[in-house]
Amino acid sequence: MASEPSKELIALDNPRSGRDYEVRCETPELTCLCPVTGQPDFATVVITYIPGQHIVELKSLKMYLWSYRNEGVHHEGITNQILDDLVAAIAPKSMNVTTEWFVRGGITTTVSATHEA
């Protein structure tokens, strides 16, 4: 069965909800389209969080990130949207989303957005 992009983020119960620990998810496979030119943009996304009662299921995170592939969105917008959607899905104690964008027009861009509960 083929996988399909999806905006659904699946929350799983935190197996160690009584302990604070950090989860780090990183992938060089975040892509979207420049909303001005329509050209593809490529980034590495790093998500770090301290779970509350839930953690994110990784396959759903992969499909979620894939769902941006054909969307026109600015670097700042997608970074903040990823943070907002993850916070809504799993309510972490804290979370940071950083996107590191490949060089475009001679400029490398890094965007970080943070949530503190």
N, CA, C and O of each residue as an XYZ file, in Angstrom:
468
protein
N       0.841     -1.170      0.000
C       0.000      0.000      0.000
C       0.894      1.243      0.000
O       1.810      1.352      0.815
N       0.635      2.148     -0.885
C       1.427      3.375     -0.986
C       1.073      4.334      0.143
O      -0.076      4.401      0.577
N       2.058      5.062      0.606
C       1.835      6.093      1.623
C       1.354      7.357      0.943
O       1.692      7.623     -0.210
N       0.571      8.125      1.656
C       0.037      9.381      1.141
C       0.350     10.506      2.128
O       0.338     10.281      3.338
N       0.629     11.709      1.631
C       0.828     12.829      2.545
C      -0.455     13.091      3.330
O      -1.556     12.864      2.828
N      -0.303     13.569      4.563
C      -1.463     13.794      5.420
C      -1.144     14.872      6.444
O      -0.011     14.966      6.917
N      -2.125     15.674      6.783
C      -1.964     16.688      7.831
C      -2.273     16.120      9.218
O      -2.167     16.839     10.212
N      -2.654     14.838      9.300
C      -2.997     14.228     10.583
C      -1.736     13.832     11.359
O      -0.933     13.022     10.895
N      -1.583     14.410     12.531
C      -0.504     14.047     13.441
C      -1.100     13.154     14.524
O      -2.052     13.545     15.199
N      -0.548     11.972     14.689
C      -1.081     11.004     15.640
C      -0.327     11.118     16.968
O       0.902     11.063     17.005
N      -1.083     11.277     18.051
C      -0.517     11.351     19.393
C      -0.555      9.973     20.038
O      -1.577      9.287     20.007
N       0.566      9.580     20.619
C       0.662      8.330     21.374
C       0.879      8.665     22.844
O       1.414      9.725     23.168
N       0.468      7.774     23.728
C       0.714      7.988     25.145
C       2.217      8.006     25.416
O       2.969      7.194     24.878
N       2.637      8.941     26.255
C       4.030      9.034     26.661
C       4.334      7.858     27.593
O       3.702      7.744     28.643
N       5.278      6.983     27.245
C       5.564      5.823     28.085
C       6.246      6.171     29.406
O       6.301      5.331     30.305
N       6.763      7.382     29.540
C       7.432      7.832     30.772
C       6.951      9.224     31.156
O       7.754     10.144     31.314
N       5.648      9.375     31.303
C       5.074     10.701     31.555
C       5.500     11.303     32.893
O       5.347     12.508     33.092
N       6.027     10.501     33.810
C       6.484     11.020     35.093
C       7.898     11.563     35.078
O       8.395     12.027     36.104
N       8.555     11.511     33.928
C       9.946     11.954     33.806
C      10.066     12.953     32.655
O       9.500     12.753     31.580
N      10.809     14.026     32.900
C      11.121     14.944     31.804
C      12.302     14.384     31.019
O      13.328     14.033     31.601
N      12.158     14.302     29.713
C      13.233     13.885     28.824
C      13.016     14.572     27.485
O      11.907     15.010     27.177
N      14.065     14.665     26.697
C      13.988     15.366     25.422
C      13.928     14.379     24.261
O      14.648     13.382     24.222
N      13.049     14.692     23.323
C      12.934     13.940     22.073
C      13.435     14.858     20.957
O      13.070     16.032     20.895
N      14.271     14.310     20.079
C      14.783     15.072     18.934
C      14.473     14.293     17.668
O      14.862     13.133     17.532
N      13.773     14.934     16.742
C      13.458     14.358     15.433
C      14.103     15.255     14.387
O      13.962     16.477     14.446
N      14.803     14.665     13.437
C      15.502     15.445     12.416
C      15.392     14.750     11.080
O      15.557     13.534     10.988
N      15.110     15.527     10.034
C      15.080     14.982      8.686
C      15.499     16.055      7.684
O      15.136     17.222      7.832
N      16.263     15.660      6.664
C      16.642     16.605      5.609
C      15.621     16.617      4.465
O      15.935     17.067      3.364
N      14.413     16.128      4.717
C      13.444     15.914      3.641
C      12.239     16.835      3.677
O      11.177     16.461      3.179
N      12.367     18.039      4.256
C      11.263     18.992      4.226
C      11.333     19.777      2.924
O      12.344     20.416      2.630
N      10.272     19.728      2.157
C      10.212     20.486      0.908
C       8.882     21.226      0.824
O       7.865     20.776      1.352
N       8.914     22.363      0.152
C       7.712     23.135     -0.137
C       8.018     23.958     -1.386
O       9.086     23.825     -1.984
N       7.083     24.794     -1.765
C       7.284     25.658     -2.930
C       7.395     27.106     -2.485
O       6.704     27.537     -1.563
N       8.262     27.847     -3.141
C       8.344     29.281     -2.897
C       7.022     29.903     -3.362
O       6.624     29.705     -4.510
N       6.338     30.652     -2.488
C       5.056     31.227     -2.893
C       5.187     32.352     -3.919
O       4.193     32.762     -4.518
N       6.392     32.846     -4.123
C       6.610     33.927     -5.087
C       6.958     33.375     -6.462
O       6.384     33.793     -7.467
N       7.903     32.430     -6.504
C       8.393     31.924     -7.790
C       7.833     30.559     -8.174
O       7.861     30.183     -9.345
N       7.320     29.812     -7.183
C       6.848     28.453     -7.453
C       7.961     27.425     -7.501
O       7.703     26.243     -7.729
N       9.201     27.858     -7.288
C      10.330     26.920     -7.304
C      10.389     26.151     -5.991
O       9.946     26.655     -4.959
N      10.932     24.936     -6.019
C      11.007     24.144     -4.795
C      12.041     24.690     -3.820
O      13.102     25.173     -4.214
N      11.706     24.601     -2.545
C      12.623     24.930     -1.457
C      12.863     23.654     -0.662
O      11.957     22.836     -0.501
N      14.087     23.487     -0.167
C      14.488     22.277      0.554
C      15.079     22.663      1.900
O      15.837     23.628      2.000
N      14.730     21.904      2.938
C      15.232     22.225      4.271
C      15.438     20.967      5.101
O      14.840     19.918      4.861
N      16.304     21.120      6.080
C      16.395     20.158      7.165
C      15.552     20.717      8.298
O      15.675     21.890      8.650
N      14.706     19.890      8.863
C      13.890     20.316      9.997
C      14.343     19.536     11.230
O      14.536     18.321     11.182
N      14.506     20.267     12.336
C      14.875     19.669     13.610
C      13.779     20.038     14.614
O      13.491     21.213     14.842
N      13.183     19.012     15.201
C      12.119     19.198     16.188
C      12.615     18.614     17.499
O      12.942     17.429     17.573
N      12.671     19.443     18.535
C      13.045     18.948     19.859
C      11.916     19.310     20.816
O      11.370     20.412     20.766
N      11.576     18.365     21.688
C      10.519     18.656     22.643
C      10.650     17.821     23.903
O      11.244     16.743     23.906
N      10.073     18.354     24.977
C       9.908     17.621     26.220
C       8.438     17.233     26.272
O       7.572     18.102     26.367
N       8.146     15.926     26.210
C       6.749     15.489     26.147
C       5.983     15.785     27.433
O       6.541     15.824     28.529
N       4.685     15.989     27.247
C       3.751     16.002     28.365
C       3.160     14.599     28.446
O       3.885     13.634     28.692
N       1.867     14.480     28.242
C       1.193     13.186     28.296
C       1.310     12.406     26.988
O       1.006     11.214     26.949
N       1.752     13.077     25.907
C       1.792     12.428     24.599
C       3.114     12.660     23.865
O       3.841     13.617     24.133
N       3.395     11.763     22.942
C       4.494     11.899     21.989
C       3.895     11.795     20.592
O       2.770     11.322     20.434
N       4.637     12.230     19.582
C       4.127     12.142     18.217
C       4.565     10.816     17.589
O       5.711     10.391     17.734
N       3.644     10.189     16.903
C       3.948      8.957     16.172
C       4.752      9.348     14.939
O       4.326     10.216     14.177
N       5.912      8.720     14.730
C       6.872      9.189     13.724
C       6.397      9.020     12.288
O       6.699      9.875     11.454
N       5.678      7.972     11.965
C       5.183      7.816     10.587
C       4.212      8.948     10.259
O       4.234      9.480      9.150
N       3.362      9.318     11.214
C       2.432     10.423     10.959
C       3.197     11.736     10.800
O       2.793     12.596     10.017
N       4.298     11.896     11.536
C       5.126     13.098     11.375
C       5.740     13.145      9.986
O       5.775     14.202      9.355
N       6.220     12.014      9.511
C       6.798     11.950      8.161
C       5.757     12.325      7.099
O       6.039     13.116      6.199
N       4.554     11.751      7.212
C       3.494     12.040      6.240
C       3.037     13.502      6.341
O       2.692     14.125      5.338
N       3.041     14.029      7.555
C       2.689     15.436      7.773
C       3.689     16.350      7.065
O       3.294     17.255      6.331
N       4.971     16.114      7.284
C       5.992     16.942      6.630
C       5.909     16.819      5.117
O       6.103     17.801      4.401
N       5.626     15.635      4.633
C       5.483     15.391      3.196
C       4.327     16.208      2.613
O       4.361     16.575      1.439
N       3.314     16.493      3.420
C       2.124     17.188      2.918
C       2.420     18.616      2.460
O       1.595     19.226      1.781
N       3.569     19.148      2.817
C       3.931     20.506      2.401
C       4.591     20.557      1.023
O       4.824     21.645      0.496
N       4.888     19.430      0.448
C       5.669     19.354     -0.783
C       5.136     20.244     -1.908
O       5.927     20.847     -2.633
N       3.829     20.337     -2.068
C       3.249     21.113     -3.168
C       2.588     22.407     -2.704
O       1.822     23.016     -3.450
N       2.882     22.829     -1.475
C       2.299     24.062     -0.946
C       3.266     25.227     -1.092
O       4.467     25.083     -0.861
N       2.743     26.361     -1.470
C       3.523     27.588     -1.507
C       3.495     28.242     -0.139
O       2.437     28.662      0.329
N       4.650     28.332      0.506
C       4.696     28.870      1.863
C       6.086     29.452      2.128
O       7.097     28.923      1.666
N       6.110     30.546      2.878
C       7.383     31.163      3.259
C       8.046     30.351      4.368
O       7.370     29.655      5.125
N       9.359     30.444      4.459
C      10.124     29.692      5.458
C       9.625     29.956      6.883
O       9.491     29.033      7.686
N       9.356     31.215      7.178
C       8.890     31.577      8.507
C       7.498     31.000      8.782
O       7.203     30.567      9.897
N       6.660     31.001      7.767
C       5.300     30.490      7.919
C       5.255     29.000      8.177
O       4.543     28.548      9.075
N       6.005     28.224      7.401
C       5.982     26.779      7.567
C       6.580     26.363      8.911
O       6.083     25.435      9.549
N       7.633     27.037      9.337
C       8.259     26.710     10.617
C       7.275     26.917     11.758
O       7.132     26.051     12.620
N       6.604     28.049     11.767
C       5.630     28.345     12.811
C       4.398     27.456     12.721
O       3.823     27.102     13.750
N       3.979     27.089     11.513
C       2.820     26.208     11.348
C       3.118     24.807     11.866
O       2.274     24.189     12.515
N       4.312     24.308     11.583
C       4.703     22.993     12.105
C       4.655     23.016     13.635
O       4.119     22.097     14.255
N       5.213     24.060     14.239
C       5.185     24.183     15.699
C       3.744     24.222     16.205
O       3.398     23.484     17.127
N       2.910     25.060     15.622
C       1.516     25.183     16.065
C       0.776     23.850     15.972
O       0.046     23.477     16.890
N       0.965     23.136     14.867
C       0.253     21.873     14.668
C       0.725     20.799     15.642
O      -0.087     20.036     16.165
N       2.033     20.734     15.888
C       2.547     19.749     16.833
C       2.100     20.064     18.261
O       1.731     19.156     19.006
N       2.128     21.322     18.642
C       1.675     21.707     19.984
C       0.197     21.350     20.152
O      -0.201     20.846     21.202
N      -0.614     21.605     19.133
C      -2.035     21.266     19.202
C      -2.250     19.752     19.304
O      -3.176     19.298     19.977
N      -1.402     18.982     18.642
C      -1.578     17.526     18.605
C      -1.109     16.828     19.874
O      -1.754     15.882     20.326
N       0.020     17.282     20.468
C       0.587     16.511     21.585
C       0.795     17.309     22.877
O       1.180     16.727     23.891
N       0.556     18.602     22.868
C       0.678     19.449     24.060
C       1.971     19.180     24.839
O       1.911     18.758     25.994
N       3.128     19.414     24.235
C       4.394     19.176     24.933
C       4.628     20.214     26.033
O       4.017     21.283     26.038
N       5.521     19.880     26.960
C       5.910     20.848     27.987
C       6.690     21.992     27.362
O       6.550     23.144     27.771
N       7.504     21.673     26.378
C       8.206     22.682     25.593
C       8.557     22.058     24.248
O       8.642     20.838     24.113
N       8.757     22.921     23.260
C       9.092     22.433     21.923
C       9.802     23.526     21.151
O       9.504     24.711     21.302
N      10.744     23.110     20.322
C      11.418     24.005     19.390
C      11.419     23.345     18.016
O      11.721     22.159     17.882
N      11.077     24.128     17.003
C      11.169     23.684     15.613
C      12.135     24.615     14.912
O      11.953     25.832     14.909
N      13.173     24.028     14.311
C      14.156     24.795     13.546
C      14.199     24.249     12.135
O      14.297     23.039     11.929
N      14.127     25.143     11.164
C      14.286     24.759      9.762
C      15.531     25.430      9.222
O      15.733     26.632      9.394
N      16.362     24.637      8.567
C      17.596     25.129      7.956
C      17.453     24.967      6.448
O      17.502     23.852      5.928
N      17.276     26.077      5.759
C      16.964     26.076      4.332
C      18.221     26.091      3.483
O      19.179     26.803      3.785
N      18.213     25.308      2.430
C      19.344     25.252      1.512
C      19.518     26.612      0.845
O      18.574     27.399      0.775
N      20.703     26.883      0.363
C      21.028     28.169     -0.250
C      20.091     28.461     -1.407
O      19.861     27.620     -2.277
N      19.549     29.689     -1.396
C      18.691     30.168     -2.483
C      19.094     31.599     -2.741
O      18.977     32.438     -1.848
N      19.562     31.903     -3.930
C      19.984     33.258     -4.251
C      21.170     33.712     -3.421
O      21.330     34.904     -3.155
N      22.016     32.751     -3.004
C      23.196     33.083     -2.226
C      22.938     33.282     -0.742
O      23.846     33.663     -0.004
N      21.705     33.027     -0.291
C      21.359     33.239      1.116
C      20.870     31.933      1.730
O      19.983     31.270      1.194
N      21.463     31.581      2.859
C      20.986     30.456      3.657
C      20.134     31.012      4.784
O      20.527     31.976      5.442
N      18.963     30.411      5.016
C      18.058     30.884      6.037
C      17.828     29.802      7.085
O      17.615     28.639      6.743
N      17.871     30.183      8.359
C      17.510     29.304      9.462
C      16.421     29.996     10.264
O      16.567     31.155     10.651
N      15.320     29.276     10.514
C      14.195     29.822     11.271
C      13.940     28.906     12.463
O      13.871     27.686     12.313
N      13.799     29.503     13.656
C      13.484     28.738     14.873
C      12.243     29.337     15.515
O      12.088     30.555     15.604
N      11.357     28.441     15.963
C      10.163     28.869     16.692
C      10.055     28.000     17.949
O      10.303     26.795     17.898
N       9.687     28.609     19.065
C       9.689     27.923     20.351
C       8.354     28.057     21.054
O       7.702     29.100     21.001
N       7.959     26.966     21.721
C       6.753     26.953     22.564
C       7.176     26.552     23.973
O       7.890     25.566     24.161
N       6.733     27.318     24.950
C       6.939     26.984     26.366
C       5.555     26.905     26.996
O       4.761     27.839     26.880
N       5.269     25.798     27.657
C       3.942     25.619     28.286
C       3.796     26.472     29.510
O       2.750     26.447     30.159
